Amino acid sequence: MLRTNICGELNETFVGKKVSLCGWVDTRRDHGNVIFIDLRDRWGKIQLVFNPNNKEMHALAEKVRPEYVLRVTGTVEMRPQGTTNLKLATGMVEIHVEQLEILNTSETPPFEISDTPQVSEDLRLKYRYLDLRSQAMRERLIGRHRVVKIVRDYLDELEFVEVETPMLTKSTPEGARDFLVPSRLSTGCFYALPQSPQLFKQILMVSGFDRYVQIARCFRDEDLRADRQLEHTQIDLEMSFITEEDIQTVVEGLVARVFKAVQNIELRTPFERLPYDEAMNRYGSDKPDLRFGLEIHDVTELLKNSELKIFQAVLQAKGVIKGLKISGQNFARSDFDELTVMTQELGAKGLIWLKVLDNSFEGPVAKFITPDQQQKLKTEFGAQPGDTIFIVADKWQTACVVLGGLRNHFGDRFKMKDKDAFRLLWVVDFPSFEWNEEEKRCDALHHPFTSPREADLDLLEKDPLKVKARAYDLVLNGTEIGGGSIRIHREDIQKKVFRALNINDEEAQEKFGFLLQALRFGAPPHGGLALGLDRLCAILFSVESIRDVIAFPKTQKGICPLTNAPGQVYPKQLKELHLQIKT
């Protein structure tokens, strides 16, 4: 070993001992005669002292620059009175260096290595090996490692078996575009990288493993946001002979243990359950942030007799009228214009606003709201003079989503969200299907292997849009961190769901034949869930983007600035795969 100790462990108990350390130069300070260097490794920093009495070492220390890699040997001494640094765990001591070896030099870094580098994210990702030297990034990745270990230990106690599933598999429709991998051995054929291990973990249940877990890599060719990556990691689990409550109880215990170990926070279990319809009606989202109120109200009945033509047109089309109230904010006309544009981008035709005065309303359509209706609106919203009511009239889904977006915007803009709070809930009773207006057919809201409620099986062929799923999402502070369902374990029901999705028997056999066959061989009732490890860690460590908890992420354009991936390949490689690039 090149070292006897690590930088971050040295304290008063080591005084008088000779130690050897290795690390990077964090800072160098030349005080005329004496040179001070802070040496950094994964575990912390320690101050090195180079005394001019040791001319050879002092002269060598003068050549040292930031990020040089050093090996030093010296004696641990107490820092002189008045020079201690209580911000450092090693701040009471220093090393009086007797030997210095420069193991490697370094070019001047393109940015200062700090917890808050004042540079673009692209530059940080290009020099990710430097960015990862910062204490903040190091702590996040080590924290992520701890989360995974806690997960494995917890589920091992419950007799889950960790099983790896294939990375090269068959392309199946699961919601996003697949990443395709051409096969050299089977001309014209392609593997797909798995969007999730869904079918394999179901087959493991048919195989009798009963409880499966995997820290699974998943791949989805989709547009990127702060909480999405082309490749991501999920804590994937599946169980046999269970109900929704069984799975939710296991996951609640898992999440509670992670929060206790990582943040020393005691989560109250069981988590709140909120039906999908109620979540949409009250919060305008199937992943509501419960850290603040600002609930949505349905005022359809209250305003059904309004003379406003837009209301009448919406009601004739079987739409709804919904709204929310903001207190204590003085909006300018320009604010209303900006908010209108924002809601239109979310899908609304427009936004109605009403300022509450002492005895009336103010706003472009206030004259169409009768005094009686104004009084009822005040009562419904609990509105006082100075408040503002925002109203959207549209289809139910659109009105909910638009006001949900407005609610979230206000929550951020007016700092209503408690950043130190963690509000978890299960959203349950999702619809099984949603209508695809463009293709005039049903799509699976979760995935096509989600079991419908037993009471709704007769509706699969009569009215599939009324079928409720045995599905559940785990939501934390307005972010979906996990989702799962009870699966279909009978072939006849699976075929009915395929037909509801306009997947005929021939297509079902081609894409999912191996699963359908497995269901014929005594498939047990089973279900599971996948927790997004990246999203969970981002919230745990209070960062906005999951890129800050992933070692080597892609940019929002799907590019890796470090390796310049994706890149072109040699013509020989394309020839072996029988591929041609057409421009």
N, C-alpha and C positions, 0 to 999 in steps of 0.2 A: 504494500500500500504506500502511496506517495504521501499520505497524511496520517497523523495519529488522532486527529479530532476534526470536527466540523465547526464552521465559524459560529453558528448560532447557539452552540451549547456552552460557550465559555462564560464563566461568572466568577464570583469571589472565591469559590471553593477550589479553583484552579491556580490561584495565586502562588507563584514560586515554581510552578511546573514548567518544564520545557515541552513545547508542542510543535507539531508540523501541520501546516494548513495549506489547502489549495483553493483557488477561486479566481474570480474576476475583479478587476479594479473598478470599484464603484465611483469613488472620487479620489483626487490627489490634491493635497494642500501643502504648499511650500512656505514655511514660516521663517525663511531666511536660513537659519542653521538646521532646524529640525524639519523633517518631511513627514507628513501624516498621510497614510493611505487607508481608505476603507475597503476592506476585502469582503467580497460577497460570494456566497454560495447558495444552494437551495434552502438552507436552513436559517440564514440570516447574515448579518454583517458584524465585523469586528475591526477595531481601529488598530493599525500597525504604526509603529514609531521607528523612524530611522534616525539614529543619532549620528552627528558628524564625526564622533570619535571613531566609528567604524567607517573609515574613508571609502573602502571598496564598496560596501553595501550602500552607503549614502550616495556615491556616484552612480551606482546602478539604479537606485530608486529615482534619481533625477531623470532617467530616460523613460520611466514608466508613464503610460498614458491610459485614459479610460478604456476599459474592456480588454486590456492586456490580461493574459492568463499567467498567474503567479503560483510559485510554491515557496513558502517561507518557513523558517524554523526560528523560534525565539522563546522568550520567557514571558509568562503571564504576570503582569503587574497591575496594582490598583492605579486607576487614573488619579492624577493630582487633584487635591481639593478644589472645587469650583469648576472642574472641566468634565464632570460626569454628564452623561446623556441618558436621562430616564426614559426617553422615547424608544431606546433600543434595549432589548433583553440583555445585551452584552455591554451596556453603556457604563458599567462601573469599572470595567477593566480594559486593558490594552496589551498589545504584544510588542515587546522590545525585540526587534528583529536582529538576529545574528547572521542568518544566511538567507539570501534571496536568489531564486532562480526564475528567470523569465521563460515560461514554458511555451508561450506563443505571443506574438504581437497582434494588434488589431488596427484596421483602418479606422478613421474617425467615423463613428456611426452616423447615419443619415438623420437621426433624431435622438433626442435625449431619452434614455431609458428611464421611464418614470411610470407611475400608476395612472397618470392622465396626460399622455403624450399629445402635444398640440399639433398634430399632423393628421392628414387624411387617413381614412381606414384602408384605402388601397395601398398606401405606403407602408402602413403597419403590416398588412398581409404579405406584401412583397418581401419584407424583411421580418417575417414572422419569428424567426429564430432569435432576433433581437427583442421583439415585442414580448415574447414568452419569458424573457429574463426579468421582466418587471415583477414586483412582488404581487400586484393585484392579479395578473394573469396566472402566475404560479399558484397562488392560493385558490383560484377558481378551479384549475385543473386538478389540483390535489383534493379539493373539496368534492369534485365530481368523482374522483377515484373512491373517496370515502363513501359517497352515496351508493355507488355500485356495490361496494363491499357490504354495506349495511343491508342492501336489498338481498344479496346472495345469502347472507347469514340468516336473515329473517325467514326467507322462503325455504332454506334448507331445514330450519327448525320445524317447518310445517310439512316436510317430506316432499317438497317439489324436486323434480329431477331436471337438471339443465341439459338440454339437448340442442345441438346445432342443426340447423336446416340449410338446404342448398342455397348457394348464391346464384347459380346458373339454373334457371327453371323455365317453365313454359309461360308464354304471354297469356294473361287472363285479364278481363276487364274488371278493375277494382276502383275506378274513380279517376285516376290520373293516367297520364301517358307512361308507358313502360320505357325503360332504357333497354335497347335491343343489342345483343351481342351476336355477330355472325359466327356460324360454326364452320370451321375449316374442314371437318370430317364429313359433314352432311351438307352438300352443296345446296345453296338457296334456302337453308333453314337457319333459324335464329333461336338463341336462348333469350330469356328476359331476366333482368335483375329483379329480385322480388320487391314489390311494393310493401309487402309484409309477409310474415310466415303463415298467413291465415290458413291456407288449405293443409299445410304440413302439420300444424299443431292440431287441427281437427283430426287428421289421420292418426296422430299420436294418441288421441283419445280413443279412437277405434281400436288402436293397438293395445289398449289397456294400461297405459302409463299413468293415467288418472290425474296426475298433477305435473304439469310441464312449465318450465320457465326458460327464457333465453334473453340475454342482452343482445338484441337483434339489430343488425344493420339493415336499413330499408332504403329503397331508391325510388324516387318519383320525379318524373320529368315535368315539373310544373313551374309556374311563375313564382319568383322568390319574394319574400317579405322578411321583416326583421325576425319573425318566428318560424321561418321555413328555410330548409336547405335541400339541395338535390339528393343528398345522402344524409340520413339522420339515424338516431339510435333510439330504440324503444325498449322498455322493460315489458316483455311479452309473456303472458301467462295464460294458462288454460286449465280447467278443472272438469272432472266428470261427476255425475250424480249430484248436482248442486242446483240451487236456485239463484236468482239475482242477489238476494240478501247475503248468501254465502260468499259470493265473489266480492261484493261491496265491503263486507266485514273484513275479509283478508286484506283488501287494498287499503282500507282505512287504518288498519293496524300497521301496515307497511309505511304509509305516508306519515303517520304519527311518530313512528320510530325514527324515521329520517329527520323530521323536524326537531325532535328532541335531541338527537345526537349531533346534528349539524348546527342548529340555531338555539338549542336549549329552550325551545318553545313547546309547551304542552297543548296539543290540539284536543279540542273537545269532540269526542265521538259518541254516537254516530253522527255523521255529517247530515246537514239538512237535505231533504229530498224535495224537488220542485218539478211538477209535471211540465212538459214541453209547452203546452198551450198556455199555462199560467206564466211561465217564464217569458214567453213572447208578449203576452198581453200586458204584463206589469213592467217589463224591462226592455222589450223590443229586441231580445237576443236569446239564442239558445245556449249562450255562455255568459250569463249576466254577472256583472261586477257588483257584489253586495256590500262593498265598503262605503257606499253612499246611497241615499234614498232616490229622490227624483223619479218617482214612479209615473208610469203612463196611465191615463184615464180614458175610458171609452165614453164618448159623449154623443154617440150615434142617436140614441133615443131622445136625448135632451135637445138636439138640434135638427131632428128629422123634419120639423115643420118650418125650418128657416127659409127665407125667400132667396137666399144665396143660390144661384144657379149651379155652381160647382158642387154644392152639397146634394142638390136634387139629382144631378147627373150621376154622382157616385152611388147614391142610394138606389137608384133605378138599376144600376149595374151590380147590385148586391154587395157594394163596398161598405166601408165603415168610416167613422169620424173619430179620431183619437187626438189626444193632446197631452202636454206636460207644462208645468209651471216652474218658473225661475223667480226666486225672491232676491231682493237686495242688489239687483244689477240694473244699471242705467244704460240701456242700449241706444246707440245712435242709429240714424237711418242707414248709414253705411254698414253697420253691424247686421241689420236686417237683410240688406242686399247680399252680403257675404254668406249669411246663413241660408238664404234662399238658394243661392248657387250650390252650396254644399248639399242641401237636401235634394236638389234636382240631380246632382251627380250620384246620389244614392238611389234614385229611381222615382222620386216624387214629381208630380206635375207642378207643384208649387208649395209655398209655405205661408200659412196665415198667422199673423201675430196680433195680439190684443194687449195693449197696455191698460192696466187696471187703475182707474182714477177713483176719486172719492165716491162719485155717484154715477159713473158711466165708464165706458171703454173708449180707448183711442186706438185707431188703426184703419187701414184702407177699407176694411169690410165691416167696421164697427156699426155702421148705420143699418146693416142688414140683421144685426143681432138685437132682438127686441129687449126692452127693459126686463121683462120676466125671464127671458133666456140668460141675460147677463147676470141676474141675481142667482139663477140656478148654477151657472158656470162658476161663479164665485164660491158658492157652497160646495160644489163638487170638488174643486181644486183647493179649497181652504184659502182662497186668494185674498190678499189685502192690498190697499192702495200702494202703488209702487212696484207691484209684481207684474210679470209678463207671462201671458199664456200663449203657447205655440200650438197650432192645430194643423194636422194633415188629414186630408180626406182622400181615400184611395182604396184599392183592394186590401184585404186584411193583412196579407203578408207584407205588402209594400209599406203600408202605414206603420206596422210594427217595426220593420227594419229601419225605416227612415227616422222614426222617433228614437229608436234605440241608438242609432248613430249620433243623433243630436244630443241624447242623454250622455253618451260617452264623451262627446266633444265638450259639453259643459262641465262634466266631472273633471276633465283634465284642465280646461281653461280656468276654472274657478277654484282649482286645487281642493276639490271635495273628497278626493281619495286619500285615505290614511295609508301612507307608504309603509308604516310599521305594522299594519294589520294583515292577517292572512285569513280570508273567508273562503271556505271550501263548501261545495254543495254537489249533490248528484242531480243532474237533469234527467228525468225519466219519462216514460210513456211517449216516446217519439213516434211520429208517423213512420210506417214502413216504407212508404213511397212518396216521391214528389213528382209533380207534373213537368215534363220537358216540353215547353211550349214550341220550341224550334222543331223538334222531331215528332211532336204530337204523340208522346208515349210516356209511360211511367219510368222513372229511374229509382234505384234503391237509394234511400236517404243515407244509410250507413254502408252496407254491402249486401250482396244477394244471398248471403248465407245466414242472415239474421232471422231468428225465429219470430213469426207473428204471434201475438197473444192467442191463446187457445180459443178464447171467446170470439175471435175475429176471423177464424179460419174460413168460415162460410162466405166472408166478404171478399176473399182473394179473387174469385171469379166474377162476383156481382159488382163490387164497388171498392177496388183496391186502395183508392185514396183515403178511405175511411179506416183502413187497417192500422192498428197500433202495433209497434214492435216491442219485443222484449229487450230493448236496448237502453243503455245508460252511459252518460258522459260525466266525467269528473272535471269540475271547473274550479279554478283557483284564481281569485282576483280578476275575473273577466277573461281568463285564458283557459281554453280546453287543454288540460294536461293529460287526459286519458279518455279512452272510449272503449266500449265493449258491448257484448250482448250474449244472450243465450242463443246457441246455434240451432240450426235445423238438423235433426238427427234421423229423420225419416225421408226416404227417397221420394215418396208420393207428395209430401209437402214441399220438398225442394223443387220438384218439377212444376208444381202449381205456382210457386214464386217465380221461377224462370218464365213461365208463360205470362204472368202478370207483367214481367219486364220485357215482353216481346222477344224472348229467347226461345226459339223452337227446339224440339227434341234433338234434331240433328246438330244444331249449333251447341246445345248443352252437352251433348255427347263428345263433340270435338274438343270443346274447351275444358269441360269439367268431368269427363268420363271416368277418370280414376277416382274422383270423389264420390260420384254417384254409385259406382261399383262398391266402394268401401262402405257406403251407407247400407248396402244389402247384407253385410256380414256382421250384424249385431252391434251397430253403432250405439253407444250409450248416450243418454241425455248429457249435454256438456255445454260449457260456455267459458268465456274468458274476457280478457281486457288487455289493452296495451297502454302503458304510461309513456309519455314523451319524455325521455331522459333529458334532452337538451332544454326543453321548455321548463321542466321542473327545476333544473339547476339554475337557469337564468333568473327565475323568480326567487329561488332560495338565496342567491348571491346578489340580488338587486341590480341586475343589469338589463338594459333595454333590448338587447339583441342576443339571440342564441349564438351568434358568431363569437361572442366574448366568453363562451364556455366550451367552445370546440377548438381543438388544437390547430387544425389546418382547414378552415372553412372556405367556401366559395363566396365570391361577391354576389350582389343581387343580379348580375348578368351571368351568373353561373361560371365565372372564371376564377382560376386559382392564380393570383399574381406571383406566388412563390415559384411555381413550376411552369407557368404559362399554359396550363391545361385549360380547355382542350386544344389539341394541336393536330397538325396534319401528320399522316403516316407515309412511309415509303411506298412507291408503286409496287414493289415486290410483295409487300404485305397485302395490298388490295388484290393482287393477282392470285395469291394463295387462297383468298376468300371468295374469288370469282365476283368481285365488286368493281364497279366503275363510278367515278365521281362525275356527275353531270352538272354543269354550271349554266 
